[in-house]
């Protein structure tokens, strides 16, 4: 027969945790420019399509403004020039659109080594 003794015992549980996210999203610059804002806080939830960073759009707005009248002038001339200028306007618009960097996934925003306010 064993005698029962009262004593303090530490209570603990084992849990399986994860240090890596289940999904990572890589952010790559598509245009060169000055980063004017970081629009999220690390550790906060972001949704797909949320604006994360803003690159200064001024140079891209100017390029678009310059390409648009050249296109109009080309449309009044030869059709080959029209195609070239349509491509230039499209490229200027794409670069301007890339000045806004948006989240590609839903998740929690984390550390971004290259972007500091």
KOLNU-583596 format. One record per residue: residue number from 0; y, z, x of N, C-alpha, C, O, CB in turn. Coordinates in nm, 3 decimals, padded with zeros to 5 digits. Atoms other than C-alpha are relative to their C-alpha. Glycine has a CB too. Layout:
<recs>
NUM|Y|Z|X|Y|Z|X|Y|Z|X|Y|Z|X|Y|Z|X .
...
</recs>
This chain:
<recs>
0|-00.116|00.000|00.083|00.000|00.000|00.000|00.125|00.000|00.090|00.130|00.068|00.192|-00.002|00.121|-00.096 .
1|-00.123|00.013|-00.077|00.349|-00.090|00.125|00.113|00.068|-00.074|00.123|00.062|-00.196|00.034|-00.148|00.027 .
2|-00.112|-00.070|00.060|00.657|00.112|00.067|00.119|-00.096|-00.011|00.147|-00.169|00.084|00.037|00.126|00.082 .
3|-00.117|00.087|00.024|00.962|-00.071|-00.080|00.123|00.067|00.058|00.147|00.186|00.036|00.019|-00.028|-00.152 .
4|-00.123|-00.053|-00.059|01.287|-00.031|00.113|00.117|-00.087|-00.044|00.106|-00.210|-00.052|-00.009|00.005|00.155 .
5|-00.121|00.073|00.039|01.636|-00.126|00.002|00.081|-00.031|00.125|00.103|00.057|00.208|00.084|00.083|-00.102 .
6|-00.086|00.037|-00.112|01.849|-00.321|00.253|00.084|-00.121|-00.040|00.048|-00.196|-00.131|-00.084|-00.030|00.127 .
7|-00.088|00.114|00.025|02.134|-00.575|00.257|-00.060|-00.125|00.062|-00.105|-00.124|00.176|00.142|00.026|00.055 .
8|00.052|00.129|-00.047|02.023|-00.936|00.287|00.107|-00.104|-00.027|00.162|-00.111|-00.137|-00.137|-00.037|-00.072 .
9|-00.100|00.104|00.022|02.261|-01.226|00.338|-00.059|-00.111|-00.088|-00.175|-00.151|-00.073|00.050|-00.059|00.136 .
10|00.043|00.105|00.092|02.243|-01.489|00.067|00.055|-00.132|00.053|00.173|-00.142|00.086|00.048|00.028|-00.147 .
11|-00.045|00.131|-00.046|02.260|-01.850|00.173|-00.080|-00.108|-00.071|-00.190|-00.085|-00.121|-00.014|-00.013|00.154 .
12|00.068|00.117|00.055|02.171|-02.195|00.046|00.014|-00.113|00.101|00.111|-00.118|00.176|00.059|-00.042|-00.139 .
13|-00.008|00.120|-00.082|02.097|-02.515|00.231|00.036|-00.116|-00.090|-00.024|-00.134|-00.197|-00.135|-00.026|00.075 .
14|-00.040|00.118|00.074|02.270|-02.829|00.108|00.000|-00.118|00.094|00.033|-00.106|00.212|00.139|00.019|-00.066 .
15|-00.007|00.123|-00.076|02.240|-03.184|00.225|00.137|-00.060|-00.023|00.177|-00.081|-00.138|-00.115|-00.099|-00.039 .
16|-00.134|00.055|00.012|02.583|-03.327|00.296|00.009|-00.134|00.070|-00.082|-00.176|00.141|00.103|00.096|00.057 .
17|-00.022|00.131|-00.057|02.726|-03.657|00.403|00.136|00.000|00.069|00.236|00.038|00.009|-00.007|-00.111|-00.109 .
18|-00.125|00.007|-00.074|02.990|-03.706|00.671|00.059|-00.140|00.002|00.176|-00.158|00.033|-00.021|00.047|00.141 .
19|-00.046|00.138|00.005|03.015|-04.081|00.635|00.010|-00.045|-00.145|-00.072|-00.005|-00.227|-00.096|-00.093|00.079 .
20|-00.010|00.049|00.138|03.136|-04.257|00.319|-00.111|-00.100|-00.031|-00.169|-00.161|00.059|00.138|-00.065|-00.023 .
21|00.104|00.095|00.040|02.892|-04.466|00.122|00.048|-00.144|00.014|-00.032|-00.237|00.022|-00.045|00.027|-00.144 .
22|-00.055|00.134|-00.013|03.127|-04.762|00.150|00.131|00.008|00.078|00.216|00.092|00.049|00.023|-00.066|-00.140 .
23|-00.123|00.008|-00.079|03.397|-04.849|00.405|00.068|-00.132|-00.028|00.002|-00.234|-00.050|-00.030|00.015|00.151 .
24|-00.077|00.124|00.014|03.672|-05.104|00.362|00.085|-00.016|00.125|00.158|00.075|00.163|00.089|00.002|-00.130 .
25|-00.077|00.029|-00.120|03.824|-05.263|00.669|00.127|-00.074|-00.040|00.123|-00.164|-00.123|-00.082|-00.083|00.101 .
26|-00.128|00.065|00.029|04.190|-05.363|00.658|00.040|-00.081|00.122|00.053|-00.026|00.232|00.112|00.106|-00.038 .
27|-00.039|00.091|-00.107|04.289|-05.663|00.868|00.135|-00.062|-00.033|00.161|-00.100|-00.147|-00.107|-00.110|00.021 .
28|-00.129|00.066|00.020|04.639|-05.802|00.915|-00.022|-00.150|-00.012|-00.093|-00.210|00.069|00.098|00.033|00.116 .
29|00.008|00.145|00.017|04.671|-06.159|00.787|00.129|-00.069|00.039|00.132|-00.190|00.063|-00.035|-00.035|-00.144 .
30|-00.129|00.053|-00.043|05.036|-06.205|00.876|00.061|00.099|00.099|00.029|00.217|00.099|00.095|-00.024|-00.121 .
31|-00.072|-00.086|-00.092|05.258|-06.072|01.151|00.129|00.044|-00.065|00.194|-00.033|-00.135|00.027|-00.072|00.134 .
32|-00.125|-00.050|00.054|05.549|-05.854|01.056|00.013|00.148|00.025|-00.073|00.210|00.087|00.010|-00.030|-00.150 .
33|-00.026|-00.143|-00.016|05.695|-05.508|01.047|-00.052|00.076|-00.121|-00.024|00.040|-00.235|00.150|00.026|00.018 .
34|00.052|-00.086|00.106|05.514|-05.242|00.847|00.116|00.087|-00.048|00.172|00.165|00.029|-00.121|00.087|00.049 .
35|-00.113|-00.077|00.051|05.779|-05.092|00.619|-00.043|00.120|-00.084|00.037|00.211|-00.107|00.090|-00.089|-00.082 .
36|00.043|-00.119|00.075|05.567|-04.852|00.414|-00.152|00.011|-00.003|-00.225|-00.088|-00.001|00.054|-00.004|-00.142 .
37|00.140|-00.034|00.027|05.230|-04.682|00.380|00.004|00.070|-00.135|00.066|00.175|-00.148|-00.066|00.093|00.115 .
38|-00.018|-00.044|00.137|05.187|-04.625|00.008|-00.117|00.083|-00.054|-00.145|00.079|-00.174|00.021|-00.118|-00.086 .
39|00.106|-00.089|00.044|04.898|-04.380|-00.005|-00.001|00.122|00.091|00.055|00.120|00.200|-00.139|-00.072|00.002 .
40|00.018|-00.119|-00.082|04.816|-04.033|00.121|-00.147|00.011|00.035|-00.234|-00.011|-00.049|00.050|00.129|-00.074 .
41|00.139|-00.017|-00.044|04.502|-03.971|00.325|-00.067|00.106|-00.086|-00.009|00.211|-00.114|-00.007|00.038|00.149 .
42|00.076|-00.093|00.082|04.236|-03.800|00.117|00.021|-00.017|-00.149|-00.046|00.048|-00.228|00.035|00.138|00.037 .
43|-00.026|00.025|00.142|04.375|-03.930|-00.214|-00.085|-00.116|-00.049|-00.123|-00.203|00.029|00.149|-00.030|-00.023 .
44|00.078|00.108|00.061|04.183|-04.154|-00.451|00.088|-00.122|-00.015|00.203|-00.112|-00.059|-00.059|00.043|-00.137 .
45|-00.069|00.128|00.024|04.286|-04.520|-00.454|-00.091|-00.087|-00.085|-00.213|-00.075|-00.081|00.036|-00.072|00.135 .
46|00.073|00.094|00.086|04.182|-04.787|-00.700|00.013|-00.140|00.057|00.111|-00.172|00.125|00.053|00.005|-00.146 .
47|-00.004|00.140|-00.043|04.101|-05.150|-00.628|00.129|-00.062|-00.052|00.161|-00.051|-00.170|-00.124|-00.080|-00.051 .
48|-00.125|00.063|00.037|04.430|-05.340|-00.628|00.123|00.085|00.025|00.235|00.034|00.017|-00.004|-00.037|-00.143 .
49|-00.114|-00.085|-00.032|04.650|-05.040|-00.539|00.066|-00.049|00.129|-00.003|-00.089|00.223|-00.044|00.148|00.014 .
50|-00.074|00.038|-00.119|04.922|-05.123|-00.287|-00.017|00.108|00.106|00.016|00.224|00.082|00.151|-00.022|-00.032 .
51|00.023|-00.094|-00.109|04.830|-04.958|00.045|00.113|-00.004|00.102|00.166|00.099|00.142|-00.133|-00.030|00.068 .
52|-00.104|00.018|-00.100|05.084|-05.100|00.289|00.093|-00.112|-00.047|00.054|-00.196|-00.127|-00.060|-00.033|00.140 .
53|-00.094|00.108|00.027|05.393|-05.319|00.267|00.057|-00.047|00.132|00.118|00.030|00.207|00.114|00.045|-00.097 .
54|-00.061|00.064|-00.116|05.491|-05.558|00.544|00.132|-00.059|-00.048|00.142|-00.109|-00.160|-00.095|-00.111|00.062 .
55|-00.130|00.053|00.038|05.855|-05.664|00.542|-00.014|-00.146|-00.043|-00.060|-00.229|00.036|00.101|00.012|00.117 .
56|00.018|00.136|00.051|05.861|-05.978|00.324|00.114|-00.096|00.032|00.108|-00.213|-00.005|-00.018|00.004|-00.148 .
57|-00.122|00.080|-00.018|06.200|-06.108|00.443|-00.028|-00.134|00.066|00.017|-00.237|00.016|00.101|00.077|00.083 .
58|00.028|00.126|-00.070|06.071|-06.370|00.690|-00.079|-00.096|-00.088|-00.059|-00.218|-00.082|-00.078|00.026|00.131 .
59|00.083|00.084|00.087|05.819|-06.497|00.433|00.081|-00.054|-00.118|00.059|-00.166|-00.163|-00.122|00.078|-00.050 .
60|-00.089|00.046|00.107|06.082|-06.516|00.158|00.089|-00.113|00.050|00.112|-00.212|-00.020|00.086|00.117|-00.054 .
61|-00.084|00.105|-00.060|06.306|-06.719|00.390|-00.080|-00.128|00.021|-00.031|-00.236|-00.011|00.059|00.048|00.135 .
62|00.084|00.120|-00.022|06.022|-06.956|00.485|-00.029|-00.070|-00.132|-00.028|-00.193|-00.138|-00.132|00.038|00.069 .
63|00.024|00.059|00.131|05.943|-07.009|00.117|00.126|-00.067|-00.054|00.120|-00.176|-00.110|-00.049|00.107|-00.099 .
64|-00.127|00.058|00.045|06.310|-07.069|00.037|00.033|-00.128|00.076|00.095|-00.218|00.020|00.113|00.102|00.018 .
65|-00.025|00.122|-00.079|06.328|-07.327|00.318|-00.097|-00.112|-00.038|-00.057|-00.228|-00.042|-00.012|00.031|00.150 .
66|00.101|00.102|00.029|06.006|-07.508|00.224|00.018|-00.061|-00.139|-00.014|-00.178|-00.159|-00.139|00.060|00.011 .
67|-00.012|00.048|00.138|06.087|-07.540|-00.148|00.095|-00.119|-00.015|00.056|-00.218|-00.077|00.046|00.112|-00.088 .
68|-00.086|00.118|00.015|06.390|-07.773|-00.124|-00.049|-00.121|00.081|-00.025|-00.235|00.042|00.142|00.035|00.043 .
69|00.057|00.111|-00.078|06.217|-07.980|00.147|-00.106|-00.070|-00.084|-00.118|-00.192|-00.082|-00.060|00.051|00.135 .
70|00.098|00.057|00.091|05.935|-08.029|-00.102|00.068|-00.084|-00.107|00.024|-00.194|-00.137|-00.085|00.110|-00.065 .
71|-00.073|00.074|00.103|06.183|-08.136|-00.369|00.053|-00.132|00.056|00.050|-00.234|-00.012|00.116|00.085|-00.056 .
72|-00.049|00.121|-00.065|06.333|-08.386|-00.126|-00.115|-00.097|00.024|-00.100|-00.218|00.004|00.072|00.035|00.132 .
73|00.115|00.086|-00.027|05.989|-08.518|-00.031|-00.054|-00.062|-00.128|-00.101|-00.176|-00.127|-00.111|00.080|00.069 .
74|00.046|00.054|00.128|05.896|-08.560|-00.397|00.083|-00.120|-00.042|00.034|-00.209|-00.113|00.005|00.107|-00.108 .
75|-00.085|00.114|00.030|06.191|-08.798|-00.427|-00.032|-00.118|00.092|00.013|-00.229|00.064|00.147|00.039|00.011 .
76|00.035|00.105|-00.096|06.051|-09.001|-00.132|-00.148|-00.034|-00.010|-00.201|-00.044|-00.120|00.035|00.044|00.144 .
77|00.139|00.046|-00.005|05.697|-09.100|-00.023|-00.097|00.111|-00.041|-00.071|00.229|-00.018|-00.034|-00.051|00.142 .
78|00.097|-00.098|00.049|05.393|-08.931|-00.174|-00.075|00.071|00.114|-00.121|00.183|00.095|-00.101|-00.068|-00.091 .
79|00.066|-00.065|-00.113|05.240|-08.856|00.168|00.080|00.122|00.044|00.024|00.227|00.075|-00.016|-00.099|00.118 .
80|-00.085|-00.114|-00.034|05.536|-08.636|00.248|-00.011|00.111|-00.104|-00.001|00.229|-00.071|00.147|-00.044|00.013 .
81|00.015|-00.100|00.107|05.489|-08.463|-00.087|-00.120|00.089|00.028|-00.111|00.211|00.017|-00.015|-00.070|-00.139 .
82|00.119|-00.079|-00.030|05.138|-08.355|00.008|00.022|00.096|00.117|-00.022|00.211|00.112|-00.117|-00.092|00.030 .
83|-00.029|-00.085|-00.116|05.256|-08.222|00.345|00.089|00.116|-00.042|00.065|00.231|-00.003|00.067|-00.083|00.112 .
84|-00.093|-00.105|00.040|05.540|-08.029|00.186|-00.062|00.096|-00.103|-00.028|00.214|-00.104|00.126|-00.062|-00.057 .
85|00.070|-00.088|00.093|05.319|-07.895|-00.095|-00.085|00.101|00.079|-00.093|00.218|00.044|-00.090|-00.081|-00.098 .
86|00.080|-00.089|-00.085|05.092|-07.754|00.175|00.089|00.103|00.069|00.050|00.219|00.081|-00.077|-00.082|00.106 .
87|-00.093|-00.093|-00.066|05.391|-07.598|00.354|00.048|00.107|-00.098|00.057|00.224|-00.063|00.120|-00.076|00.058 .
88|-00.042|-00.097|00.103|05.511|-07.435|00.031|-00.115|00.095|-00.032|-00.094|00.215|-00.045|00.047|-00.072|-00.128 .
89|00.117|-00.085|00.029|05.159|-07.310|-00.042|-00.023|00.101|00.112|-00.050|00.218|00.086|-00.127|-00.087|-00.021 .
90|00.019|-00.090|-00.113|05.127|-07.163|00.310|00.107|00.108|00.001|00.077|00.225|00.027|00.003|-00.078|00.131 .
91|-00.108|-00.099|00.005|05.466|-06.993|00.279|-00.025|00.102|-00.110|00.001|00.221|-00.090|00.136|-00.070|-00.021 .
92|00.029|-00.091|00.110|05.362|-06.844|-00.057|-00.117|00.094|00.035|-00.113|00.213|00.004|-00.032|-00.080|-00.128 .
93|00.115|-00.081|-00.041|05.027|-06.724|00.084|00.045|00.109|00.098|00.007|00.225|00.084|-00.110|-00.089|00.065 .
94|-00.048|-00.098|-00.097|05.201|-06.554|00.379|00.083|00.109|-00.069|00.071|00.227|-00.035|00.084|-00.069|00.108 .
95|-00.079|-00.098|00.074|05.448|-06.387|00.141|-00.091|00.093|-00.079|-00.067|00.214|-00.082|00.098|-00.071|-00.094 .
96|00.095|-00.083|00.075|05.159|-06.264|-00.076|-00.073|00.098|00.091|-00.101|00.211|00.051|-00.102|-00.089|-00.074 .
97|00.071|-00.086|-00.094|04.983|-06.121|00.232|00.087|00.115|00.052|00.036|00.206|00.117|-00.050|-00.083|00.117 .
98|-00.088|-00.108|-00.044|05.287|-05.900|00.300|-00.028|00.129|-00.077|00.013|00.236|-00.034|00.147|-00.041|-00.018 .
99|00.042|-00.118|00.076|05.147|-05.663|00.033|-00.149|00.019|00.019|-00.229|-00.066|-00.024|00.035|-00.015|-00.152 .
100|00.140|-00.025|-00.032|04.819|-05.511|00.147|-00.054|00.098|-00.104|-00.007|00.211|-00.114|-00.017|00.057|00.144 .
101|00.051|-00.079|00.112|04.615|-05.379|-00.145|-00.144|00.044|00.026|-00.216|-00.017|00.105|00.008|-00.079|-00.130 .
102|00.135|-00.053|-00.015|04.297|-05.176|-00.172|-00.101|-00.098|-00.059|-00.081|-00.152|-00.167|-00.013|00.137|-00.068 .
103|00.105|00.089|00.048|03.982|-05.385|-00.206|-00.110|00.074|-00.075|-00.199|00.012|-00.133|-00.060|-00.077|00.116 .
104|00.102|-00.081|00.065|03.776|-05.096|-00.344|00.063|00.124|-00.062|00.176|00.160|-00.029|-00.111|00.041|00.099 .
105|-00.037|-00.132|00.047|03.802|-04.773|-00.544|-00.056|00.101|00.099|-00.165|00.080|00.152|-00.054|00.025|-00.146 .
106|00.052|-00.101|-00.091|03.765|-04.465|-00.327|00.107|00.097|00.041|00.212|00.106|-00.022|-00.060|-00.065|00.121 .
107|-00.094|-00.098|-00.052|03.940|-04.198|-00.127|00.058|-00.056|00.129|-00.014|-00.095|00.221|-00.069|00.138|00.024 .
108|-00.069|00.055|-00.117|04.199|-04.313|00.124|-00.021|00.091|00.119|-00.012|00.214|00.108|00.151|-00.018|-00.028 .
109|00.025|-00.077|-00.121|04.125|-04.206|00.477|00.097|-00.033|00.109|00.199|-00.098|00.086|-00.139|-00.022|00.048 .
110|-00.084|00.018|-00.118|04.274|-04.213|00.821|00.007|-00.146|00.039|-00.095|-00.215|00.042|-00.052|00.083|00.116 .
111|-00.021|00.136|-00.050|04.420|-04.542|00.939|00.074|00.011|00.133|00.192|00.044|00.137|00.081|-00.089|-00.104 .
112|-00.054|-00.024|-00.134|04.478|-04.533|01.315|00.122|-00.086|00.029|00.210|-00.043|00.104|-00.105|-00.026|00.104 .
113|-00.109|00.089|-00.035|04.718|-04.828|01.322|00.122|00.013|-00.086|00.224|-00.051|-00.056|-00.047|-00.137|-00.006 .
114|-00.112|-00.006|00.092|04.949|-04.731|01.040|00.049|00.142|-00.017|-00.017|00.225|-00.079|-00.037|-00.059|-00.134 .
115|-00.064|-00.131|00.015|05.174|-04.432|01.062|00.141|-00.023|-00.049|00.205|-00.123|-00.016|00.000|00.080|00.134 .
116|-00.138|00.011|00.051|05.501|-04.373|00.884|00.099|00.029|00.108|00.219|00.024|00.084|00.023|00.093|-00.117 .
</recs>
